[in-house]
Amino acid sequence: MPATDSLQPPLTPAERAVVKSYGGWTYFLQSFGLKPWEPEDAEEGKKILEAFARNDEASG
């Protein structure tokens, strides 16, 4: 697990499942070209994650 995974914000169970499917918070953000140590990138990543989790809940 990358050290930057410790920068992960609090997540709902649905959000946690999405992040886990990417291998962790760091890999999730990096897959979108975001840097977990940059607060603005982490905030953008959280918004993307929230949308993914909503979509999974709606389709599931």
SEPAVEX-90530 format. One record per residue: residue in one letter; x, y, z of N, C-alpha, C, O in turn. Coordinates in nm, 4 decimals. Layout:
BEGIN
  aa      n_c1      n_c2      n_c3     ca_c1     ca_c2     ca_c3      c_c1      c_c2      c_c3      o_c1      o_c2      o_c3
   a         X         Y         Z         X         Y         Z         X         Y         Z         X         Y         Z
...
***
This chain:
BEGIN
  aa      n_c1      n_c2      n_c3     ca_c1     ca_c2     ca_c3      c_c1      c_c2      c_c3      o_c1      o_c2      o_c3
   m    0.0846   -0.1169    0.0000    0.0000    0.0000    0.0000    0.0898    0.1242    0.0000    0.1797    0.1364    0.0832
   p    0.0649    0.2162   -0.0939    0.1426    0.3399   -0.0953    0.1169    0.4243    0.0299    0.0067    0.4236    0.0848
   a    0.2177    0.4952    0.0732    0.2045    0.5805    0.1919    0.0971    0.6855    0.1732    0.0345    0.7277    0.2705
   t    0.0743    0.7285    0.0498   -0.0263    0.8326    0.0263   -0.1688    0.7812    0.0446   -0.2625    0.8611    0.0460
   d   -0.1879    0.6500    0.0587   -0.3208    0.5986    0.0903   -0.3669    0.6490    0.2268   -0.4869    0.6531    0.2541
   s   -0.2731    0.6872    0.3122   -0.3108    0.7395    0.4436   -0.3775    0.8764    0.4324   -0.4337    0.9251    0.5304
   l   -0.3725    0.9385    0.3163   -0.4369    1.0680    0.2938   -0.5835    1.0523    0.2542   -0.6528    1.1516    0.2321
   q   -0.6304    0.9294    0.2453   -0.7683    0.9021    0.2063   -0.8658    0.9672    0.3028   -0.8507    0.9536    0.4243
   p   -0.9663    1.0381    0.2506   -1.0678    1.0977    0.3388   -1.1632    0.9900    0.3901   -1.1599    0.8766    0.3425
   p   -1.2473    1.0245    0.4861   -1.3487    0.9281    0.5311   -1.4398    0.8903    0.4139   -1.4828    0.9763    0.3371
   l   -1.4683    0.7611    0.4018   -1.5476    0.7121    0.2896   -1.6681    0.6328    0.3381   -1.6652    0.5711    0.4446
   t   -1.7739    0.6357    0.2580   -1.8896    0.5506    0.2840   -1.8536    0.4090    0.2406   -1.7551    0.3899    0.1693
   p   -1.9308    0.3106    0.2817   -1.9022    0.1739    0.2364   -1.9028    0.1608    0.0835   -1.8201    0.0886    0.0280
   a   -1.9940    0.2290    0.0155   -1.9992    0.2227   -0.1312   -1.8742    0.2853   -0.1921   -1.8178    0.2316   -0.2874
   e   -1.8309    0.3983   -0.1375   -1.7099    0.4641   -0.1862   -1.5874    0.3765   -0.1607   -1.4988    0.3662   -0.2455
   r   -1.5832    0.3141   -0.0441   -1.4711    0.2271   -0.0097   -1.4600    0.1110   -0.1083   -1.3496    0.0709   -0.1450
   a   -1.5739    0.0572   -0.1512   -1.5732   -0.0533   -0.2473   -1.5163   -0.0087   -0.3814   -1.4406   -0.0826   -0.4444
   v   -1.5520    0.1113   -0.4251   -1.4981    0.1635   -0.5513   -1.3475    0.1807   -0.5402   -1.2732    0.1364   -0.6278
   v   -1.3019    0.2451   -0.4325   -1.1579    0.2681   -0.4132   -1.0828    0.1357   -0.4085   -0.9748    0.1233   -0.4663
   k   -1.1387    0.0383   -0.3408   -1.0739   -0.0928   -0.3298   -1.0589   -0.1577   -0.4670   -0.9593   -0.2252   -0.4931
   s   -1.1570   -0.1378   -0.5547   -1.1493   -0.1979   -0.6883   -1.0347   -0.1388   -0.7709   -0.9902   -0.2001   -0.8679
   y   -0.9871   -0.0207   -0.7331   -0.8736    0.0427   -0.7999   -0.7413    0.0095   -0.7312   -0.6345    0.0435   -0.7823
   g   -0.7480   -0.0559   -0.6168   -0.6261   -0.0921   -0.5451   -0.5880    0.0058   -0.4365   -0.4822   -0.0083   -0.3750
   g   -0.6715    0.1046   -0.4115   -0.6451    0.2013   -0.3052   -0.6659    0.3444   -0.3522   -0.6814    0.3720   -0.4712
   w   -0.6657    0.4337   -0.2550   -0.6900    0.5756   -0.2800   -0.5885    0.6344   -0.3782   -0.6253    0.7078   -0.4699
   t   -0.4621    0.6021   -0.3584   -0.3571    0.6557   -0.4451   -0.3798    0.6136   -0.5897   -0.3745    0.6975   -0.6796
   y   -0.4047    0.4861   -0.6137   -0.4244    0.4373   -0.7499   -0.5531    0.4924   -0.8107   -0.5589    0.5201   -0.9305
   f   -0.6558    0.5082   -0.7279   -0.7805    0.5667   -0.7774   -0.7541    0.7066   -0.8308   -0.7929    0.7381   -0.9433
   l   -0.6885    0.7913   -0.7513   -0.6602    0.9274   -0.7952   -0.5673    0.9291   -0.9161   -0.5909    1.0040   -1.0109
   q   -0.4634    0.8486   -0.9141   -0.3684    0.8475   -1.0246   -0.4333    0.8037   -1.1553   -0.3900    0.8453   -1.2628
   s   -0.5360    0.7208   -1.1473   -0.6032    0.6771   -1.2696   -0.6733    0.7931   -1.3397   -0.7072    0.7831   -1.4576
   f   -0.6951    0.9028   -1.2678   -0.7559    1.0228   -1.3253   -0.6543    1.1354   -1.3406   -0.6912    1.2502   -1.3655
   g   -0.5269    1.1025   -1.3256   -0.4222    1.2021   -1.3400   -0.4131    1.2975   -1.2225   -0.3600    1.4079   -1.2354
   l   -0.4655    1.2548   -1.1062   -0.4658    1.3392   -0.9865   -0.3572    1.2944   -0.8892   -0.3168    1.1781   -0.8884
   k   -0.3113    1.3878   -0.8081   -0.2062    1.3601   -0.7093   -0.2680    1.3613   -0.5696   -0.3254    1.4625   -0.5293
   p   -0.2577    1.2514   -0.4948   -0.3215    1.2440   -0.3637   -0.2671    1.3436   -0.2619   -0.3361    1.3749   -0.1650
   w   -0.1465    1.3939   -0.2808   -0.0870    1.4880   -0.1855   -0.1266    1.6329   -0.2147   -0.0933    1.7226   -0.1373
   e   -0.1969    1.6565   -0.3252   -0.2454    1.7903   -0.3587   -0.3904    1.8024   -0.3108   -0.4769    1.7295   -0.3591
   p   -0.4183    1.8933   -0.2167   -0.5548    1.9051   -0.1624   -0.6625    1.9258   -0.2692   -0.7714    1.8695   -0.2586
   e   -0.6332    2.0055   -0.3711   -0.7326    2.0299   -0.4769   -0.7600    1.9026   -0.5557   -0.8746    1.8752   -0.5914
   d   -0.6560    1.8247   -0.5831   -0.6732    1.6986   -0.6544   -0.7511    1.5985   -0.5700   -0.8375    1.5275   -0.6214
   a   -0.7209    1.5929   -0.4415   -0.7918    1.5004   -0.3521   -0.9399    1.5361   -0.3462   -1.0258    1.4480   -0.3441
   e   -0.9689    1.6655   -0.3436   -1.1088    1.7108   -0.3409   -1.1800    1.6723   -0.4707   -1.2942    1.6263   -0.4680
   e   -1.1134    1.6909   -0.5823   -1.1720    1.6527   -0.7103   -1.1930    1.5018   -0.7167   -1.2958    1.4549   -0.7654
   g   -1.0959    1.4265   -0.6675   -1.1086    1.2811   -0.6642   -1.2254    1.2355   -0.5789   -1.2950    1.1403   -0.6143
   k   -1.2471    1.3022   -0.4677   -1.3600    1.2677   -0.3792   -1.4920    1.2920   -0.4516   -1.5853    1.2130   -0.4378
   k   -1.5009    1.3997   -0.5281   -1.6239    1.4281   -0.6037   -1.6471    1.3216   -0.7111   -1.7600    1.2771   -0.7316
   i   -1.5402    1.2812   -0.7790   -1.5512    1.1741   -0.8787   -1.5976    1.0457   -0.8102   -1.6860    0.9758   -0.8597
   l   -1.5372    1.0163   -0.6972   -1.5721    0.8956   -0.6218   -1.7177    0.8972   -0.5785   -1.7862    0.7955   -0.5891
   e   -1.7659    1.0102   -0.5302   -1.9059    1.0209   -0.4886   -1.9994    0.9918   -0.6055   -2.1011    0.9244   -0.5888
   a   -1.9650    1.0427   -0.7244   -2.0473    1.0175   -0.8423   -2.0460    0.8691   -0.8797   -2.1497    0.8123   -0.9138
   f   -1.9281    0.8067   -0.8730   -1.9187    0.6630   -0.9021   -2.0036    0.5830   -0.8045   -2.0759    0.4919   -0.8449
   a   -1.9951    0.6165   -0.6766   -2.0693    0.5424   -0.5738   -2.2195    0.5594   -0.5938   -2.2952    0.4633   -0.5799
   r   -2.2628    0.6808   -0.6262   -2.4069    0.7037   -0.6525   -2.4520    0.6213   -0.7710   -2.5591    0.5605   -0.7674
   n   -2.3712    0.6184   -0.8763   -2.4047    0.5430   -0.9962   -2.4138    0.3939   -0.9658   -2.5046    0.3262   -1.0142
   d   -2.3204    0.3421   -0.8861   -2.3229    0.2003   -0.8495   -2.4467    0.1673   -0.7682   -2.5081    0.0626   -0.7888
   e   -2.4846    0.2552   -0.6759   -2.6025    0.2311   -0.5927   -2.7303    0.2371   -0.6768   -2.8235    0.1600   -0.6539
   a   -2.7346    0.3278   -0.7732   -2.8532    0.3413   -0.8587   -2.8709    0.2232   -0.9525   -2.9833    0.1821   -0.9812
   s   -2.7604    0.1692   -1.0001   -2.7700    0.0573   -1.0953   -2.7722   -0.0787   -1.0258   -2.8043   -0.1799   -1.0881
   g   -2.7386   -0.0810   -0.8983   -2.7277   -0.2081   -0.8261   -2.8492   -0.2414   -0.7549   -2.8558   -0.3454   -0.6893
***
